[in-house]
Amino acid sequence: MEQIKSLNWKNVLQIGLLSGGILLYAGIVGMVAAFHEREVINDLFTLGQLVLVLTPFLFAFYNAKQLNDAGANLMVVVGSGIVTGLLTAIPTIVILLFNDVNDLSNIFVNINRDWIDVVTFDNRSELMTGILTFAFASALSGLVGTVFYILPEKPQRALIYGLSVTLLVGIFGETVRLVLQENMGKEALGEIFRRDTLKQQPAILLFVVSTTIGFAWAIFGQKAKTGFQTMEGKQRSSAQILGGVIFVAVLLILPWVIGRTLSDVAVTIGLFVLMGLGLNIAIGLAGLLDLGYVTNYAVGAYILAVLTSLGPLGIGGGVFTFWMVIPIALVSAMFAGFIFAVPVLRMRGDYLAIATLGFGEIIGKLAISDWFKGIIGGAQGVQAIPKPIFLGIELVNPEQLYYVILAACLVTLFVSIRLNNSRIGRQWMAIREDEDVATAMGIDTARAKLLAFTLSAATGGVAGAIFAAKVGTVFPNSFTVFISINVLSLIIVGGIGSNLGIVVGAIVLIGMPELLREFSDFRFLLYGILLIVMMIKRPEGLIPSQVTNRESARLQKSKAGAGD
């Protein structure tokens, strides 16, 4: 009883109503109804219904963590989870009841029959039954979220892994089916999927298998990690080489495993990985917030288009090939980066971001204007760009272009790793941490920043050239500020300064939306939500760099010392 009295129910109320507000907002903007169109498990639940139950689950999980840190007992934690679930349902229930009396569809167009069907679990005709079903499902989800948190660590990780794998396979059923179709017969696919939706029995089997694997990894994974860390230098090098060989082998066979459609998505991801690795030099190492990175992308694309096009705007006359123009595009992008860097060398922070954003907008307007129409085509763009030819083979298919972008990414990754450990790399990091101190230490900050802008522009030019060869045409509307925002976002989400984080960020922010194109209307809304969550809960990114980890540990130690 004392625990209940001492518990700060105000926090529980805030968390529950915040969860309910988010869920109601998702319904008002039409997200819940749109997601309901995609089944996750056949004849069981849809993506829209998953949003309904996942929201109270996550907030109850977070609430249980807060209460556990505050020292609340088990019964109070479990009870608060149910309360969080019920509070999540309240805002939506209020709107349902109000809409039953006064039609709200004239104000909120997405408060319609489709949305009501989702939130009442297809009980629109019997509204009170639907409301009670929704409230019960929300409370139960809150309870399950709390139980998940109070489980021991290893079973918790195993269950979360099993659920995550099963739900991801269900959500991306069409994609998984395309992959399996390349390697399995139609009869076997029919046992697993009904059209593009995962069947119930295979879903249960997948959950059991993935949970078992997750539990085994929770037990033995740490031992393997510890064993690797205790290896001597020569053994560790051998293990790293073996791991690298296996990783490269997987990358080499990947396009023939996943098929043509997904190879095209992989090429798109690779283009953004290439740009992300370049921009990471300016942002991750030197701390220079460049929002005009699309400039380098556009320069590379137009250089290749003009020099190789077989149309009226082509000036190469078929003399220049893709492989001859790639170095030219790289150098041209570096030159553009150098030119645009000179006026902003003295700027920092927000001023630098605004200035580079202005440069990006200027390039876009120049590309579409009539000033350079005779050279780059203006709004009509440049067309008839030939595909790359390698050893007499025209690289037309995505499976073939994949190796071009893979080679570019691997070379850039090697250069990036070398820069991290170089003298100039450490100068950039010093500037990122404190430019005034770096200057006092004798670092020529103007020269270092100029070099960072110039080198980071190189991969943007290469990515633009590959993009132009991939699509065969170049138009100004392909080079908007959103390209720069996408590249910056994947660096933030993946981990600033982390090369592996950039790959993960590109998969999350570029690959997944490509596979869920029917929900493209909500792409930037989800971007914003993800960035807010990342900035609040994990500002170092999904896979932070080792330097960031060390810096965070040092700061936490300093704060702890100051508190003492």
C-alpha positions as CSV (number, residue, x, y, z in Angstrom):
1,M,0.0,0.0,0.0
2,E,2.8,2.4,0.8
3,Q,4.3,1.6,-2.6
4,I,1.1,2.5,-4.3
5,K,0.9,5.8,-2.4
6,S,4.5,6.7,-3.0
7,L,4.2,5.9,-6.7
8,N,4.2,9.0,-8.9
9,W,1.0,8.2,-10.8
10,K,1.3,11.5,-12.6
11,N,4.2,10.1,-14.7
12,V,2.1,7.0,-15.4
13,L,-0.8,9.2,-16.5
14,Q,1.5,11.3,-18.7
15,I,3.1,8.3,-20.4
16,G,-0.3,6.6,-21.0
17,L,-2.0,9.7,-22.5
18,L,1.1,10.5,-24.6
19,S,0.8,7.0,-26.0
20,G,-2.9,7.5,-26.6
21,G,-2.2,10.9,-28.3
22,I,0.3,9.4,-30.7
23,L,-2.0,6.6,-31.6
24,L,-4.9,9.0,-32.2
25,Y,-2.7,11.2,-34.3
26,A,-1.6,8.2,-36.4
27,G,-5.3,7.6,-37.0
28,I,-6.2,11.2,-37.8
29,V,-3.5,11.4,-40.5
30,G,-4.7,8.2,-42.1
31,M,-1.7,6.0,-41.2
32,V,-3.6,3.4,-39.3
33,A,-6.2,2.8,-42.0
34,A,-3.5,2.8,-44.7
35,F,-1.4,0.3,-42.8
36,H,-4.5,-1.9,-42.4
37,E,-4.3,-2.7,-46.1
38,R,-1.2,-4.9,-45.6
39,E,-1.7,-8.2,-43.8
40,V,1.1,-9.3,-41.5
41,I,-0.1,-12.8,-40.7
42,N,-2.8,-14.3,-43.0
43,D,-6.3,-14.1,-41.5
44,L,-4.9,-13.1,-38.1
45,F,-3.9,-9.4,-38.0
46,T,-2.8,-6.6,-40.2
47,L,-0.1,-3.9,-40.0
48,G,-2.7,-1.4,-38.9
49,Q,-3.8,-3.6,-36.0
50,L,-0.2,-4.2,-35.1
51,V,0.2,-0.4,-34.7
52,L,-2.8,-0.5,-32.3
53,V,-1.3,-3.1,-30.0
54,L,2.4,-2.2,-30.4
55,T,2.0,1.4,-29.2
56,P,0.7,0.5,-25.7
57,F,3.2,-2.4,-25.6
58,L,6.2,-0.1,-26.2
59,F,5.0,2.6,-23.8
60,A,4.2,0.1,-21.1
61,F,7.7,-1.4,-21.5
62,Y,9.2,2.1,-21.1
63,N,6.9,2.8,-18.1
64,A,8.0,-0.5,-16.4
65,K,11.6,0.6,-16.8
66,Q,10.9,3.9,-15.2
67,L,9.1,2.3,-12.3
68,N,11.7,-0.3,-11.8
69,D,14.4,2.4,-11.6
70,A,12.3,4.1,-9.0
71,G,12.1,1.0,-6.8
72,A,8.4,0.1,-7.3
73,N,7.4,-3.5,-6.4
74,L,6.2,-6.1,-8.9
75,M,2.5,-5.7,-8.5
76,V,2.6,-2.0,-8.9
77,V,4.7,-2.3,-12.0
78,V,2.2,-4.8,-13.5
79,G,-0.8,-2.7,-12.6
80,S,0.7,0.4,-14.1
81,G,1.2,-1.5,-17.3
82,I,-2.5,-2.3,-17.6
83,V,-3.3,1.3,-16.7
84,T,-0.9,2.5,-19.4
85,G,-2.7,0.3,-21.9
86,L,-6.1,1.6,-20.9
87,L,-5.0,5.2,-21.0
88,T,-3.6,4.6,-24.5
89,A,-7.1,3.6,-25.7
90,I,-8.9,6.6,-24.1
91,P,-8.3,9.4,-26.6
92,T,-9.3,7.1,-29.5
93,I,-12.4,5.9,-27.6
94,V,-13.4,9.5,-26.9
95,I,-13.2,10.4,-30.7
96,L,-15.2,7.2,-31.5
97,L,-18.0,8.2,-29.2
98,F,-18.0,11.8,-30.3
99,N,-18.0,10.7,-34.0
100,D,-21.0,8.5,-33.3
101,V,-23.0,11.6,-32.2
102,N,-21.5,14.2,-34.6
103,D,-19.8,13.1,-37.8
104,L,-16.2,14.3,-37.7
105,S,-15.3,13.3,-41.3
106,N,-16.0,16.8,-42.5
107,I,-13.2,18.1,-40.2
108,F,-10.9,15.1,-40.2
109,V,-11.3,13.3,-43.5
110,N,-9.5,10.2,-42.2
111,I,-12.0,9.6,-39.3
112,N,-14.0,7.4,-41.6
113,R,-15.4,3.9,-41.9
114,D,-12.0,2.4,-42.7
115,W,-10.4,3.8,-39.5
116,I,-13.4,2.8,-37.4
117,D,-13.2,-0.8,-38.7
118,V,-9.5,-1.0,-37.7
119,V,-9.8,0.4,-34.2
120,T,-13.0,-1.5,-33.4
121,F,-11.6,-4.8,-34.9
122,D,-14.3,-4.9,-37.5
123,N,-17.1,-4.2,-35.0
124,R,-18.3,-0.9,-36.5
125,S,-21.9,-1.9,-36.5
126,E,-21.7,-2.8,-32.8
127,L,-19.7,0.2,-31.6
128,M,-19.7,-0.6,-27.9
129,T,-18.5,-4.1,-28.5
130,G,-15.7,-2.7,-30.7
131,I,-14.8,-0.1,-28.1
132,L,-14.6,-2.8,-25.3
133,T,-12.5,-5.0,-27.6
134,F,-10.1,-2.2,-28.4
135,A,-9.8,-1.3,-24.7
136,F,-9.2,-4.9,-23.7
137,A,-6.6,-5.4,-26.5
138,S,-4.8,-2.2,-25.4
139,A,-4.8,-3.1,-21.7
140,L,-3.6,-6.6,-22.6
141,S,-0.8,-5.1,-24.8
142,G,0.2,-2.9,-21.9
143,L,0.3,-5.9,-19.6
144,V,2.4,-7.9,-22.1
145,G,4.8,-5.0,-22.5
146,T,5.3,-4.9,-18.7
147,V,5.8,-8.7,-18.4
148,F,8.4,-8.5,-21.2
149,Y,10.4,-6.0,-19.2
150,I,10.3,-8.0,-15.9
151,L,11.5,-11.2,-17.6
152,P,15.1,-12.2,-17.1
153,E,17.5,-10.7,-19.6
154,K,18.2,-13.8,-21.7
155,P,14.6,-14.9,-22.2
156,Q,13.6,-11.3,-22.8
157,R,16.2,-10.9,-25.6
158,A,15.3,-14.2,-27.1
159,L,11.5,-13.4,-27.2
160,I,12.1,-9.9,-28.6
161,Y,14.4,-11.4,-31.3
162,G,11.8,-14.0,-32.2
163,L,8.9,-11.5,-32.4
164,S,11.0,-9.1,-34.4
165,V,12.0,-11.7,-37.0
166,T,8.5,-13.0,-37.3
167,L,6.9,-9.6,-37.6
168,L,9.5,-8.3,-40.1
169,V,9.0,-11.4,-42.3
170,G,5.3,-10.8,-42.1
171,I,5.5,-7.1,-42.9
172,F,7.9,-7.6,-45.7
173,G,6.2,-10.8,-46.9
174,E,6.2,-9.7,-50.6
175,T,10.0,-9.1,-50.4
176,V,10.7,-12.4,-48.6
177,R,8.6,-14.2,-51.1
178,L,10.6,-12.7,-54.0
179,V,13.8,-13.9,-52.4
180,L,12.5,-17.4,-51.8
181,Q,11.1,-17.5,-55.3
182,E,14.6,-17.3,-56.7
183,N,15.7,-20.4,-54.7
184,M,12.6,-22.5,-54.0
185,G,9.8,-24.0,-56.0
186,K,6.2,-22.5,-56.2
187,E,4.8,-25.5,-54.3
188,A,7.1,-24.8,-51.3
189,L,6.2,-21.1,-51.4
190,G,2.5,-22.1,-51.3
191,E,3.0,-23.8,-48.0
192,I,4.5,-20.7,-46.5
193,F,2.7,-17.8,-48.1
194,R,-0.8,-17.1,-49.3
195,R,-0.2,-14.6,-52.0
196,D,2.3,-12.3,-50.3
197,T,1.1,-12.9,-46.7
198,L,2.7,-15.2,-44.2
199,K,0.5,-18.1,-43.2
200,Q,-0.2,-18.8,-39.5
201,Q,1.5,-22.2,-39.1
202,P,4.8,-21.1,-40.8
203,A,4.6,-17.9,-38.6
204,I,4.5,-19.9,-35.4
205,L,7.3,-22.2,-36.6
206,L,9.4,-19.1,-37.5
207,F,8.8,-17.6,-34.1
208,V,9.8,-20.8,-32.3
209,V,13.0,-21.2,-34.4
210,S,14.1,-17.6,-34.2
211,T,13.4,-17.4,-30.5
212,T,15.5,-20.6,-30.0
213,I,18.3,-19.0,-32.0
214,G,18.0,-15.8,-30.1
215,F,18.2,-17.7,-26.8
216,A,21.2,-19.6,-27.9
217,W,22.9,-16.4,-29.0
218,A,22.1,-14.8,-25.6
219,I,23.9,-17.7,-23.9
220,F,26.8,-18.3,-26.2
221,G,27.2,-15.0,-28.1
222,Q,28.8,-13.2,-25.1
223,K,31.2,-16.1,-24.6
224,A,32.2,-15.9,-28.3
225,K,32.6,-12.2,-28.0
226,T,34.7,-12.6,-24.9
227,G,36.8,-15.3,-26.6
228,F,37.5,-13.0,-29.5
229,Q,38.6,-10.2,-27.3
230,T,41.0,-12.5,-25.4
231,M,42.6,-13.7,-28.6
232,E,46.2,-12.8,-29.1
233,G,47.1,-10.4,-31.9
234,K,47.9,-13.0,-34.6
235,Q,44.8,-15.1,-33.8
236,R,42.6,-12.0,-33.8
237,S,44.0,-10.8,-37.2
238,S,43.3,-14.3,-38.7
239,A,39.7,-14.2,-37.3
240,Q,39.1,-10.8,-38.7
241,I,40.5,-11.8,-42.1
242,L,38.3,-14.9,-42.2
243,G,35.2,-12.8,-41.2
244,G,36.1,-10.2,-43.9
245,V,36.4,-13.0,-46.6
246,I,33.0,-14.4,-45.6
247,F,31.4,-11.0,-45.6
248,V,32.8,-10.2,-49.1
249,A,31.7,-13.6,-50.4
250,V,28.2,-12.9,-49.2
251,L,28.2,-9.5,-50.9
252,L,29.4,-11.0,-54.2
253,I,26.6,-13.6,-54.4
254,L,23.9,-11.4,-52.9
255,P,22.3,-10.1,-56.2
256,W,21.9,-13.6,-57.6
257,V,20.2,-14.7,-54.4
258,I,17.8,-11.8,-53.9
259,G,16.8,-11.4,-57.6
260,R,16.4,-8.4,-60.0
261,T,13.8,-6.4,-58.1
262,L,15.7,-6.4,-54.8
263,S,19.0,-5.9,-56.6
264,D,17.6,-2.6,-57.9
265,V,16.8,-1.7,-54.3
266,A,20.3,-2.7,-53.2
267,V,21.8,-0.4,-55.9
268,T,19.8,2.5,-54.6
269,I,20.9,1.7,-51.0
270,G,24.5,1.5,-52.3
271,L,24.2,5.0,-53.8
272,F,23.2,6.5,-50.5
273,V,25.8,4.5,-48.6
274,L,28.4,6.0,-51.0
275,M,27.2,9.5,-50.4
276,G,26.9,8.8,-46.7
277,L,30.5,7.7,-46.4
278,G,31.5,10.9,-48.2
279,L,29.4,13.3,-46.1
280,N,30.5,11.5,-43.0
281,I,34.0,12.9,-43.6
282,A,32.6,16.4,-43.3
283,I,30.1,15.8,-40.6
284,G,31.4,12.7,-38.6
285,L,35.1,13.6,-38.6
286,A,35.3,17.4,-39.1
287,G,31.9,18.3,-37.6
288,L,30.9,20.4,-40.6
289,L,27.2,20.4,-41.1
290,D,26.8,20.4,-44.9
291,L,23.2,20.5,-46.1
292,G,24.2,21.2,-49.7
293,Y,25.7,17.8,-50.5
294,V,23.2,17.3,-53.3
295,T,25.4,19.8,-55.3
296,N,28.2,17.2,-55.6
297,Y,25.7,14.5,-56.6
298,A,24.3,16.8,-59.3
299,V,27.7,17.7,-60.7
300,G,28.7,14.1,-61.0
301,A,25.5,13.2,-62.8
302,Y,25.6,16.0,-65.2
303,I,29.2,15.5,-66.0
304,L,28.6,11.9,-67.0
305,A,25.4,12.8,-68.8
306,V,26.9,15.5,-71.0
307,L,30.1,13.6,-71.8
308,T,28.5,10.2,-72.6
309,S,25.0,11.1,-73.9
310,L,24.3,9.9,-77.4
311,G,21.6,12.6,-77.7
312,P,21.9,16.2,-79.0
313,L,23.4,17.5,-75.8
314,G,26.2,14.9,-75.7
315,I,29.6,16.6,-76.4
316,G,31.7,13.4,-76.3
317,G,30.3,12.1,-79.5
318,G,30.5,8.5,-78.2
319,V,34.3,8.9,-77.5
320,F,34.0,9.0,-73.7
321,T,32.9,5.9,-71.9
322,F,31.6,5.4,-68.4
323,W,34.9,4.3,-67.0
324,M,36.7,7.3,-68.5
325,V,34.2,9.8,-67.1
326,I,34.1,8.5,-63.5
327,P,37.5,10.1,-62.6
328,I,36.4,13.3,-64.4
329,A,33.2,13.3,-62.4
330,L,35.1,12.7,-59.2
331,V,37.6,15.5,-59.8
332,S,34.7,17.9,-60.9
333,A,32.8,17.2,-57.7
334,M,35.9,17.8,-55.7
335,F,36.5,21.1,-57.5
336,A,32.8,22.1,-56.8
337,G,33.3,21.2,-53.2
338,F,36.4,23.3,-53.0
339,I,34.7,26.3,-54.7
340,F,31.7,26.2,-52.4
341,A,33.8,25.6,-49.3
342,V,35.9,28.8,-49.7
343,P,33.2,31.3,-48.8
344,V,32.0,29.4,-45.7
345,L,35.3,28.5,-44.0
346,R,34.8,31.0,-41.3
347,M,31.2,29.9,-40.5
348,R,30.2,27.4,-37.8
349,G,27.2,25.5,-36.7
350,D,23.8,26.8,-37.8
351,Y,25.3,29.5,-40.1
352,L,27.3,26.9,-42.0
353,A,24.3,24.7,-42.4
354,I,22.2,27.5,-43.8
355,A,24.9,28.7,-46.1
356,T,25.5,25.2,-47.6
357,L,21.7,24.7,-47.8
358,G,21.6,27.9,-49.9
359,F,24.3,26.5,-52.2
360,G,22.3,23.3,-52.8
361,E,19.2,25.4,-53.7
362,I,21.2,27.5,-56.0
363,I,22.5,24.5,-57.9
364,G,18.9,23.2,-58.3
365,K,17.6,26.5,-59.7
366,L,20.6,26.8,-62.1
367,A,20.0,23.3,-63.4
368,I,16.3,24.0,-64.2
369,S,16.9,27.6,-65.5
370,D,17.3,28.6,-69.1
371,W,20.9,29.9,-68.5
372,F,22.4,26.5,-69.1
373,K,19.6,24.9,-71.2
374,G,21.9,24.6,-74.2
375,I,24.4,22.6,-72.1
376,I,22.4,20.5,-69.7
377,G,18.9,20.7,-71.1
378,G,17.1,22.8,-68.5
379,A,13.8,21.2,-67.4
380,Q,14.1,18.7,-70.3
381,G,17.3,17.3,-68.9
382,V,19.8,15.1,-70.6
383,Q,18.7,11.8,-72.1
384,A,20.1,8.8,-74.1
385,I,22.9,8.1,-71.5
386,P,24.5,4.7,-72.4
387,K,25.0,1.9,-69.9
388,P,28.5,1.0,-68.7
389,I,30.3,-1.7,-70.6
390,F,32.7,-3.9,-68.9
391,L,34.8,-6.5,-70.8
392,G,32.4,-6.3,-73.7
393,I,29.3,-6.8,-71.5
394,E,26.8,-4.0,-71.2
395,L,25.8,-3.6,-67.6
396,V,22.0,-3.2,-68.1
397,N,20.6,-5.3,-65.3
398,P,20.6,-4.2,-61.6
399,E,22.5,-7.4,-60.7
400,Q,25.3,-6.2,-62.9
401,L,25.2,-2.5,-61.8
402,Y,25.3,-3.8,-58.2
403,Y,29.0,-4.7,-58.6
404,V,29.9,-1.2,-59.8
405,I,28.4,0.4,-56.7
406,L,29.8,-2.3,-54.5
407,A,33.3,-1.7,-55.8
408,A,32.9,2.1,-55.3
409,C,31.6,1.6,-51.7
410,L,34.4,-0.8,-50.7
411,V,37.1,1.6,-52.1
412,T,35.4,4.5,-50.3
413,L,35.2,2.5,-47.1
414,F,38.9,1.7,-47.3
415,V,39.8,5.3,-47.8
416,S,37.4,6.3,-44.9
417,I,39.0,3.9,-42.5
418,R,42.5,5.1,-43.4
419,L,41.4,8.7,-42.9
420,N,40.1,7.9,-39.5
421,N,43.5,6.8,-38.4
422,S,45.5,9.4,-40.2
423,R,47.1,12.6,-39.1
424,I,44.5,14.7,-41.0
425,G,41.7,12.6,-39.5
426,R,42.8,13.4,-36.0
427,Q,43.0,17.1,-37.0
428,W,39.4,16.9,-38.2
429,M,38.3,15.3,-34.9
430,A,40.1,18.0,-33.0
431,I,38.2,20.7,-35.0
432,R,35.0,18.8,-34.4
433,E,35.4,18.8,-30.6
434,D,36.6,22.4,-30.3
435,E,37.8,24.6,-33.2
436,D,39.4,27.2,-30.9
437,V,41.4,24.7,-29.0
438,A,42.5,23.0,-32.3
439,T,43.7,26.4,-33.5
440,A,45.6,27.0,-30.3
441,M,47.3,23.6,-30.8
442,G,48.7,24.8,-34.1
443,I,46.2,23.1,-36.5
444,D,45.5,25.1,-39.7
445,T,41.7,24.9,-39.4
446,A,41.0,26.6,-42.6
447,R,43.1,24.2,-44.6
448,A,41.7,21.2,-42.7
449,K,38.1,22.2,-43.3
450,L,38.8,23.0,-47.0
451,L,40.3,19.5,-47.4
452,A,37.3,17.9,-45.6
453,F,34.8,19.6,-47.9
454,T,36.8,18.7,-51.0
455,L,37.3,15.0,-50.1
456,S,33.8,14.5,-49.0
457,A,32.5,15.8,-52.3
458,A,34.4,13.1,-54.2
459,T,32.1,10.3,-53.5
460,G,29.0,12.4,-54.1
461,G,30.3,13.0,-57.7
462,V,30.9,9.2,-58.2
463,A,27.4,8.4,-56.8
464,G,25.8,11.0,-59.2
465,A,27.7,9.5,-62.2
466,I,26.6,6.0,-61.3
467,F,23.0,7.2,-60.8
468,A,23.0,8.9,-64.3
469,A,24.2,5.6,-65.9
470,K,21.7,3.6,-64.0
471,V,18.6,5.6,-65.0
472,G,19.8,6.7,-68.5
473,T,18.4,10.2,-68.1
474,V,19.1,13.2,-65.8
475,F,16.5,15.7,-64.8
476,P,16.8,18.7,-62.4
477,N,14.0,17.3,-60.2
478,S,16.3,14.4,-59.2
479,F,18.5,16.8,-57.3
480,T,16.4,18.4,-54.6
481,V,17.3,19.3,-51.1
482,F,15.7,16.1,-49.8
483,I,18.7,14.2,-51.2
484,S,20.9,16.0,-48.7
485,I,18.4,15.6,-45.9
486,N,18.2,11.8,-46.6
487,V,22.0,11.4,-46.6
488,L,22.2,13.5,-43.3
489,S,19.4,11.5,-41.7
490,L,20.9,8.1,-42.4
491,I,24.2,9.3,-40.9
492,I,22.4,10.5,-37.7
493,V,20.3,7.3,-37.4
494,G,23.2,5.0,-38.2
495,G,25.7,6.8,-36.1
496,I,27.8,9.9,-36.8
497,G,31.3,8.9,-37.5
498,S,30.4,5.2,-37.8
499,N,31.0,3.5,-41.2
500,L,28.9,0.5,-40.4
501,G,26.2,2.7,-39.0
502,I,25.9,4.5,-42.4
503,V,25.2,1.1,-44.0
504,V,22.5,0.3,-41.4
505,G,21.1,3.8,-41.6
506,A,20.8,3.5,-45.4
507,I,19.0,0.1,-45.1
508,V,16.5,1.6,-42.5
509,L,15.8,4.9,-44.2
510,I,16.3,4.1,-47.9
511,G,15.8,0.4,-48.3
512,M,12.8,-0.2,-46.1
513,P,10.7,2.7,-47.6
514,E,11.6,1.4,-51.1
515,L,10.0,-1.9,-50.1
516,L,6.9,-0.2,-48.6
517,R,6.2,2.2,-51.4
518,E,2.4,2.1,-50.8
519,F,3.0,4.1,-47.6
520,S,5.2,6.7,-49.2
521,D,2.8,9.5,-48.1
522,F,4.0,8.9,-44.5
523,R,7.7,8.6,-45.3
524,F,8.8,12.0,-44.0
525,L,6.4,11.8,-41.0
526,L,8.1,8.5,-40.0
527,Y,11.5,10.1,-40.7
528,G,10.7,12.9,-38.3
529,I,9.4,10.5,-35.6
530,L,12.5,8.3,-35.9
531,L,14.9,11.3,-35.7
532,I,13.2,12.6,-32.6
533,V,13.3,9.3,-30.9
534,M,17.0,8.8,-31.9
535,M,17.9,12.3,-30.6
536,I,16.2,11.7,-27.2
537,K,17.0,8.0,-26.5
538,R,20.1,7.2,-28.6
539,P,21.8,10.3,-29.9
540,E,25.0,8.4,-30.8
541,G,23.0,6.4,-33.4
542,L,22.2,2.7,-33.9
543,I,25.8,1.7,-34.3
544,P,28.0,4.4,-32.8
545,S,31.6,4.8,-33.7
546,Q,34.3,3.6,-31.3
547,V,35.4,7.3,-30.9
548,T,31.9,8.3,-29.9
549,N,31.6,5.5,-27.4
550,R,34.9,6.5,-25.8
551,E,33.8,10.1,-25.7
552,S,30.4,9.3,-24.2
553,A,32.1,7.1,-21.5
554,R,34.5,9.9,-20.7
555,L,31.7,12.5,-20.4
556,Q,29.6,10.2,-18.2
557,K,32.7,9.6,-16.0
558,S,33.2,13.4,-15.8
559,K,29.6,14.0,-14.8
560,A,29.8,11.3,-12.2
561,G,32.9,12.9,-10.8
562,A,31.3,16.3,-10.8
563,G,28.2,14.8,-9.0
564,D,30.5,13.3,-6.3
